[in-house]
Amino acid sequence: MRDEVQRGLYYDELEPEVRYVHRPGRTMTEADDVLFTTVTMNPQGLHLDAAWAATQPFGRPLVNSMLTLATLVGLSVAHLTRGTIVANLGFTEVTFPHPMFHGDTLYGETTVTDRRLSRSRPGTGVVTLEHVGRNQDGDVVARALRTVLVWTREGHEEHEHKRESEHGGGLL
C-alpha cells in the first residue's frame, strides 16, 4: 500500500493565471476577534468595546484586520503551501477595502502573479501570490500580495533524501 500525504503544491505545480479557490470559508465570531485582539495586545475599542464601536462610523465592532489577513493566508495553506513552503518572504500592498463584522464568513482565493527559480537557493522557487478575501456577499474584504520561497519537487525530494540519510529517516 502507498501512503499519500496531504500537501500543498510544489513550485512546478503553481501555475500563473489559475485562481485557486479555498474552501471551506471561515465564519468570524466575536469570540475569535476578542481572543485574537487581546492575545496580540491590541487595545483598540473598535474590536473590544461594542458600546463605543456603536458610536463610530460603522455602527458596530469590526473584526481585527490582522485576524482577517491571518485567516485569509491560513485558508490557503492546505491547498498551496502545506509542506512545500521553505519561507514566507514578505507581504506588500495589503488592503482592506470593506469591513468584516462578527458573523461574516471569509472566503479565500489565490492567484500566482509571478514566479521564478531562486538564484541563491537551488531546488526552490520564489512565488508571488495574490490573496483575495471575500465575505459571504462577495465583497472584497482583504487583498495582499505575498512572496514565498517554495520547494521544487526535485529539490524537496533531494532535501528529504539527504535528511533521511543523515538522521536515519522518520520525523524530526
C-alpha positions as CSV (number, residue, x, y, z in Angstrom):
1,M,0.0,0.0,0.0
2,R,1.2,3.5,-0.8
3,D,0.8,6.4,1.5
4,E,-0.5,9.7,0.0
5,V,0.3,12.6,2.4
6,Q,-1.7,15.7,2.1
7,R,0.5,18.6,1.0
8,G,0.5,21.9,-0.8
9,L,1.8,22.5,-4.3
10,Y,5.4,22.5,-5.4
11,Y,6.9,25.4,-7.4
12,D,6.5,23.2,-10.5
13,E,2.7,22.9,-9.9
14,L,1.9,26.5,-9.1
15,E,0.5,28.0,-12.3
16,P,0.1,31.6,-13.2
17,E,-3.4,32.6,-14.5
18,V,-5.1,29.9,-12.3
19,R,-7.4,31.1,-9.4
20,Y,-7.0,28.7,-6.5
21,V,-10.3,28.8,-4.6
22,H,-10.0,27.8,-1.0
23,R,-13.0,26.2,0.8
24,P,-14.5,25.9,3.3
25,G,-14.7,29.5,4.4
26,R,-14.4,30.7,8.0
27,T,-17.1,32.5,9.9
28,M,-15.5,35.1,12.1
29,T,-17.1,35.2,15.5
30,E,-16.9,37.8,18.3
31,A,-15.0,35.2,20.4
32,D,-12.4,34.8,17.6
33,D,-12.0,38.6,17.4
34,V,-11.8,39.3,21.1
35,L,-9.3,36.4,21.6
36,F,-7.0,37.5,18.7
37,T,-7.2,41.1,19.6
38,T,-6.3,40.5,23.3
39,V,-3.6,37.9,22.6
40,T,-1.9,40.4,20.2
41,M,-2.1,43.2,22.8
42,N,-4.3,45.4,20.7
43,P,-6.5,47.6,22.9
44,Q,-8.5,49.1,20.0
45,G,-12.1,49.7,21.1
46,L,-13.3,49.0,17.6
47,H,-12.8,45.3,18.4
48,L,-13.3,45.2,22.2
49,D,-15.9,47.8,23.1
50,A,-19.3,47.2,21.4
51,A,-20.9,50.3,23.1
52,W,-18.2,52.6,21.9
53,A,-17.9,51.0,18.4
54,A,-21.7,51.6,18.0
55,T,-20.9,55.4,18.1
56,Q,-18.3,55.1,15.3
57,P,-18.9,55.3,11.5
58,F,-19.6,51.6,11.0
59,G,-22.0,51.5,14.0
60,R,-20.7,48.2,15.4
61,P,-17.5,46.3,16.2
62,L,-15.1,45.4,13.3
63,V,-13.2,42.2,13.0
64,N,-9.5,43.0,13.6
65,S,-7.9,43.4,10.1
66,M,-4.9,41.4,11.2
67,L,-7.1,38.5,12.1
68,T,-8.7,38.8,8.6
69,L,-5.3,38.7,7.0
70,A,-4.0,35.8,9.1
71,T,-7.2,33.8,8.4
72,L,-7.0,34.6,4.6
73,V,-3.5,33.3,4.4
74,G,-4.4,30.3,6.6
75,L,-7.3,29.4,4.3
76,S,-4.7,28.9,1.5
77,V,-2.2,26.7,3.4
78,A,-3.6,23.2,2.9
79,H,-4.3,24.0,-0.7
80,L,-1.0,25.7,-1.7
81,T,1.9,25.6,0.8
82,R,1.5,22.9,3.4
83,G,4.8,21.0,3.5
84,T,6.1,22.8,0.4
85,I,6.9,26.2,1.7
86,V,10.5,27.0,2.8
87,A,9.9,30.6,3.9
88,N,7.4,33.4,3.9
89,L,9.4,36.3,2.4
90,G,7.0,39.1,2.9
91,F,3.8,41.0,2.1
92,T,3.1,44.1,0.0
93,E,0.1,46.0,-1.0
94,V,-2.1,44.8,1.9
95,T,-5.5,46.4,1.8
96,F,-8.9,46.0,3.5
97,P,-11.4,47.7,1.1
98,H,-14.5,46.6,3.0
99,P,-15.0,45.8,6.7
100,M,-15.6,42.4,8.2
101,F,-18.1,42.2,11.0
102,H,-18.8,39.5,13.6
103,G,-20.7,36.7,11.9
104,D,-19.3,37.4,8.4
105,T,-17.8,34.5,6.6
106,L,-14.4,34.9,4.9
107,Y,-13.7,33.0,1.7
108,G,-10.3,33.0,0.1
109,E,-8.8,32.7,-3.4
110,T,-5.2,33.0,-4.6
111,T,-3.6,33.7,-7.9
112,V,0.1,33.3,-8.8
113,T,1.2,36.6,-10.2
114,D,4.9,35.9,-10.7
115,R,7.3,33.0,-10.2
116,R,11.0,32.3,-10.9
117,L,13.5,29.8,-9.8
118,S,15.7,31.0,-6.9
119,R,19.1,32.2,-7.9
120,S,20.6,31.7,-4.4
121,R,18.8,28.6,-3.1
122,P,18.9,25.7,-5.6
123,G,15.8,23.5,-5.5
124,T,13.5,26.3,-4.7
125,G,11.5,29.0,-6.4
126,V,10.2,32.4,-5.5
127,V,6.5,32.8,-6.0
128,T,4.3,35.9,-5.6
129,L,0.8,35.1,-4.6
130,E,-2.2,37.5,-4.7
131,H,-4.6,36.5,-1.9
132,V,-8.1,37.9,-2.1
133,G,-10.7,37.5,0.7
134,R,-14.4,38.0,0.1
135,N,-17.3,37.9,2.6
136,Q,-20.5,35.9,2.1
137,D,-21.9,38.7,-0.1
138,G,-18.9,38.6,-2.4
139,D,-17.4,41.9,-1.2
140,V,-13.6,42.0,-1.2
141,V,-12.6,42.5,2.4
142,A,-8.9,41.9,2.1
143,R,-6.2,41.7,-0.6
144,A,-2.5,41.1,-0.1
145,L,0.5,40.3,-2.3
146,R,2.7,37.8,-0.6
147,T,6.1,36.4,-1.7
148,V,7.1,32.9,-0.6
149,L,10.0,30.6,-1.2
150,V,8.8,27.1,-2.1
151,W,10.4,23.8,-2.9
152,T,10.6,22.4,-6.4
153,R,9.5,18.8,-6.4
154,E,13.1,17.7,-7.2
155,G,14.6,20.0,-4.6
156,H,12.3,18.7,-1.9
157,E,13.0,15.1,-2.8
158,E,16.8,15.7,-2.7
159,H,16.4,17.5,0.7
160,E,14.3,14.7,2.2
161,H,16.7,12.0,0.9
162,K,19.7,13.9,2.4
163,R,17.8,14.4,5.7
164,E,16.9,10.7,5.9
165,S,20.4,9.6,5.2
166,E,21.8,11.9,7.9
167,H,19.2,11.2,10.5
168,G,18.1,7.7,9.8
169,G,14.6,8.6,8.5
170,G,11.5,9.3,10.5
171,L,10.2,12.7,11.5
172,L,12.3,15.2,13.4
